[in-house]
Amino acid sequence: METIFSLLLMIIAVTLIAILLLQARGSGSSLFGEASGTFRSRRGVEQLLFRATIVLAVVFVGIAIANVRFS
């Protein structure tokens, strides 16, 4: 059971890193997180990546807790 949790954690971690890198690539050229003057809502693929990041982070934490609980 512990091997299954560990394997799932590794797969989710790699996927989460890839999604975060895809978001950082499309963020623009703002230096040190400077805020731009206009407000822009997320649309399309950007919104999908944002929501996938949240879901994967929650699943990652849940599996990590289950791994500790059942090992």
N, CA and C atoms as an extended XYZ file, in Angstrom:
213
Properties=species:S:1:pos:R:3:atomname:S:1:resname:S:1:resid:I:1 pbc="F F F"
N         0.829       -1.189        0.000 N   MET     1
C         0.000        0.000        0.000 CA  MET     1
C         0.874        1.254        0.000 C   MET     1
N         1.977        1.201        0.750 N   GLU     2
C         2.873        2.350        0.836 CA  GLU     2
C         3.528        2.646       -0.509 C   GLU     2
N         3.820        1.600       -1.275 N   THR     3
C         4.420        1.812       -2.596 CA  THR     3
C         3.447        2.483       -3.549 C   THR     3
N         2.184        2.153       -3.447 N   ILE     4
C         1.172        2.774       -4.307 CA  ILE     4
C         1.071        4.264       -3.989 C   ILE     4
N         1.034        4.589       -2.696 N   PHE     5
C         0.968        5.999       -2.305 CA  PHE     5
C         2.213        6.757       -2.770 C   PHE     5
N         3.377        6.146       -2.614 N   SER     6
C         4.616        6.800       -3.020 CA  SER     6
C         4.664        7.025       -4.526 C   SER     6
N         4.219        6.041       -5.281 N   LEU     7
C         4.180        6.174       -6.733 CA  LEU     7
C         3.199        7.261       -7.160 C   LEU     7
N         2.025        7.297       -6.537 N   LEU     8
C         1.046        8.337       -6.840 CA  LEU     8
C         1.583        9.722       -6.487 C   LEU     8
N         2.264        9.831       -5.360 N   LEU     9
C         2.846       11.115       -4.967 CA  LEU     9
C         3.883       11.592       -5.975 C   LEU     9
N         4.705       10.693       -6.468 N   MET    10
C         5.714       11.074       -7.459 CA  MET    10
C         5.084       11.526       -8.766 C   MET    10
N         4.069       10.802       -9.218 N   ILE    11
C         3.398       11.160      -10.472 CA  ILE    11
C         2.707       12.511      -10.342 C   ILE    11
N         2.016       12.721       -9.245 N   ILE    12
C         1.318       13.991       -9.042 CA  ILE    12
C         2.314       15.130       -8.879 C   ILE    12
N         3.427       14.897       -8.201 N   ALA    13
C         4.432       15.941       -8.016 CA  ALA    13
C         5.028       16.373       -9.352 C   ALA    13
N         5.355       15.431      -10.211 N   VAL    14
C         5.920       15.758      -11.526 CA  VAL    14
C         4.890       16.509      -12.371 C   VAL    14
N         3.639       16.072      -12.324 N   THR    15
C         2.581       16.745      -13.073 CA  THR    15
C         2.353       18.155      -12.550 C   THR    15
N         2.366       18.318      -11.257 N   LEU    16
C         2.181       19.632      -10.645 CA  LEU    16
C         3.322       20.577      -11.018 C   LEU    16
N         4.538       20.091      -11.015 N   ILE    17
C         5.683       20.902      -11.420 CA  ILE    17
C         5.560       21.323      -12.877 C   ILE    17
N         5.143       20.397      -13.737 N   ALA    18
C         4.984       20.730      -15.156 CA  ALA    18
C         3.919       21.798      -15.363 C   ALA    18
N         2.809       21.685      -14.661 N   ILE    19
C         1.735       22.676      -14.787 CA  ILE    19
C         2.205       24.031      -14.268 C   ILE    19
N         2.933       24.052      -13.168 N   LEU    20
C         3.447       25.316      -12.635 CA  LEU    20
C         4.439       25.959      -13.600 C   LEU    20
N         5.275       25.162      -14.245 N   LEU    21
C         6.211       25.713      -15.212 CA  LEU    21
C         5.491       26.256      -16.446 C   LEU    21
N         4.422       25.610      -16.860 N   LEU    22
C         3.640       26.123      -17.980 CA  LEU    22
C         2.998       27.456      -17.633 C   LEU    22
N         2.565       27.613      -16.404 N   GLN    23
C         1.973       28.885      -15.977 CA  GLN    23
C         3.033       29.971      -15.921 C   GLN    23
N         4.215       29.661      -15.436 N   ALA    24
C         5.279       30.655      -15.314 CA  ALA    24
C         5.752       31.110      -16.686 C   ALA    24
N         5.720       30.239      -17.673 N   ARG    25
C         6.163       30.592      -19.011 CA  ARG    25
C         5.238       31.627      -19.634 C   ARG    25
N         3.957       31.531      -19.377 N   GLY    26
C         3.008       32.449      -19.975 CA  GLY    26
C         2.708       33.674      -19.139 C   GLY    26
N         3.496       33.926      -18.100 N   SER    27
C         3.177       35.011      -17.183 CA  SER    27
C         3.599       36.378      -17.689 C   SER    27
N         4.404       36.463      -18.724 N   GLY    28
C         4.837       37.761      -19.223 CA  GLY    28
C         6.227       38.087      -18.741 C   GLY    28
N         6.598       39.357      -18.874 N   SER    29
C         7.971       39.741      -18.561 CA  SER    29
C         8.047       40.657      -17.351 C   SER    29
N         7.150       40.521      -16.415 N   SER    30
C         7.202       41.379      -15.237 CA  SER    30
C         8.383       40.966      -14.365 C   SER    30
N         9.121       41.929      -13.886 N   LEU    31
C        10.322       41.676      -13.116 CA  LEU    31
C         9.994       41.600      -11.632 C   LEU    31
N        10.362       40.521      -10.980 N   PHE    32
C        10.168       40.315       -9.540 CA  PHE    32
C         8.698       40.415       -9.132 C   PHE    32
N         7.786       39.975       -9.969 N   GLY    33
C         6.375       39.940       -9.613 CA  GLY    33
C         5.700       41.290       -9.586 C   GLY    33
N         6.195       42.236      -10.356 N   GLU    34
C         5.566       43.551      -10.387 CA  GLU    34
C         4.151       43.439      -10.925 C   GLU    34
N         3.245       44.191      -10.338 N   ALA    35
C         1.855       44.166      -10.782 CA  ALA    35
C         1.683       45.071      -11.994 C   ALA    35
N         0.917       44.617      -12.938 N   SER    36
C         0.636       45.455      -14.096 CA  SER    36
C        -0.514       46.401      -13.765 C   SER    36
N        -0.675       47.416      -14.564 N   GLY    37
C        -1.666       48.442      -14.275 CA  GLY    37
C        -3.092       48.039      -14.580 C   GLY    37
N        -3.292       46.970      -15.321 N   THR    38
C        -4.650       46.574      -15.703 CA  THR    38
C        -5.022       45.244      -15.079 C   THR    38
N        -6.312       45.072      -14.868 N   PHE    39
C        -6.829       43.818      -14.329 CA  PHE    39
C        -7.211       42.924      -15.495 C   PHE    39
N        -6.805       41.668      -15.436 N   ARG    40
C        -7.102       40.733      -16.513 CA  ARG    40
C        -7.587       39.429      -15.899 C   ARG    40
N        -8.711       38.930      -16.373 N   SER    41
C        -9.225       37.660      -15.848 CA  SER    41
C        -8.629       36.503      -16.644 C   SER    41
N        -8.587       35.349      -16.007 N   ARG    42
C        -8.063       34.157      -16.675 CA  ARG    42
C        -9.112       33.605      -17.615 C   ARG    42
N        -8.670       33.167      -18.767 N   ARG    43
C        -9.584       32.586      -19.746 CA  ARG    43
C        -8.922       31.393      -20.431 C   ARG    43
N        -9.732       30.471      -20.855 N   GLY    44
C        -9.255       29.352      -21.659 CA  GLY    44
C        -8.274       28.453      -20.946 C   GLY    44
N        -7.141       28.232      -21.614 N   VAL    45
C        -6.129       27.305      -21.112 CA  VAL    45
C        -5.535       27.810      -19.797 C   VAL    45
N        -5.382       29.125      -19.666 N   GLU    46
C        -4.822       29.678      -18.435 CA  GLU    46
C        -5.703       29.359      -17.232 C   GLU    46
N        -7.000       29.445      -17.402 N   GLN    47
C        -7.926       29.117      -16.321 CA  GLN    47
C        -7.896       27.618      -16.032 C   GLN    47
N        -7.797       26.806      -17.075 N   LEU    48
C        -7.714       25.358      -16.893 CA  LEU    48
C        -6.458       24.976      -16.106 C   LEU    48
N        -5.321       25.588      -16.447 N   LEU    49
C        -4.080       25.308      -15.723 CA  LEU    49
C        -4.177       25.765      -14.270 C   LEU    49
N        -4.809       26.902      -14.035 N   PHE    50
C        -4.976       27.421      -12.675 CA  PHE    50
C        -5.807       26.461      -11.832 C   PHE    50
N        -6.925       26.021      -12.367 N   ARG    51
C        -7.785       25.096      -11.618 CA  ARG    51
C        -7.143       23.733      -11.436 C   ARG    51
N        -6.412       23.263      -12.461 N   ALA    52
C        -5.723       21.977      -12.354 CA  ALA    52
C        -4.649       22.032      -11.274 C   ALA    52
N        -3.993       23.187      -11.135 N   THR    53
C        -2.986       23.354      -10.091 CA  THR    53
C        -3.610       23.217       -8.707 C   THR    53
N        -4.747       23.856       -8.517 N   ILE    54
C        -5.426       23.782       -7.221 CA  ILE    54
C        -5.859       22.350       -6.919 C   ILE    54
N        -6.464       21.694       -7.899 N   VAL    55
C        -6.954       20.325       -7.703 CA  VAL    55
C        -5.792       19.381       -7.409 C   VAL    55
N        -4.721       19.484       -8.186 N   LEU    56
C        -3.576       18.598       -7.964 CA  LEU    56
C        -2.911       18.850       -6.616 C   LEU    56
N        -2.853       20.098       -6.183 N   ALA    57
C        -2.268       20.398       -4.873 CA  ALA    57
C        -3.103       19.782       -3.756 C   ALA    57
N        -4.421       19.872       -3.862 N   VAL    58
C        -5.297       19.287       -2.842 CA  VAL    58
C        -5.174       17.766       -2.840 C   VAL    58
N        -5.145       17.166       -4.024 N   VAL    59
C        -5.000       15.709       -4.124 CA  VAL    59
C        -3.640       15.266       -3.567 C   VAL    59
N        -2.594       16.045       -3.872 N   PHE    60
C        -1.256       15.726       -3.369 CA  PHE    60
C        -1.220       15.725       -1.841 C   PHE    60
N        -1.795       16.747       -1.243 N   VAL    61
C        -1.826       16.825        0.223 CA  VAL    61
C        -2.657       15.687        0.806 C   VAL    61
N        -3.782       15.374        0.170 N   GLY    62
C        -4.631       14.289        0.647 CA  GLY    62
C        -3.931       12.940        0.605 C   GLY    62
N        -3.233       12.680       -0.485 N   ILE    63
C        -2.509       11.410       -0.601 CA  ILE    63
C        -1.335       11.371        0.374 C   ILE    63
N        -0.673       12.508        0.588 N   ALA    64
C         0.431       12.545        1.550 CA  ALA    64
C        -0.074       12.247        2.962 C   ALA    64
N        -1.222       12.801        3.317 N   ILE    65
C        -1.810       12.528        4.636 CA  ILE    65
C        -2.213       11.051        4.743 C   ILE    65
N        -2.824       10.520        3.681 N   ALA    66
C        -3.204        9.110        3.686 CA  ALA    66
C        -1.981        8.201        3.772 C   ALA    66
N        -0.899        8.609        3.129 N   ASN    67
C         0.335        7.822        3.173 CA  ASN    67
C         0.867        7.750        4.608 C   ASN    67
N         0.844        8.869        5.302 N   VAL    68
C         1.317        8.886        6.690 CA  VAL    68
C         0.357        8.105        7.586 C   VAL    68
N        -0.928        8.255        7.347 N   ARG    69
C        -1.947        7.611        8.183 CA  ARG    69
C        -1.916        6.090        8.068 C   ARG    69
N        -1.773        5.573        6.847 N   PHE    70
C        -1.869        4.131        6.623 CA  PHE    70
C        -0.524        3.410        6.557 C   PHE    70
N         0.571        4.121        6.756 N   SER    71
C         1.857        3.422        6.709 CA  SER    71
C         2.339        3.049        8.099 C   SER    71
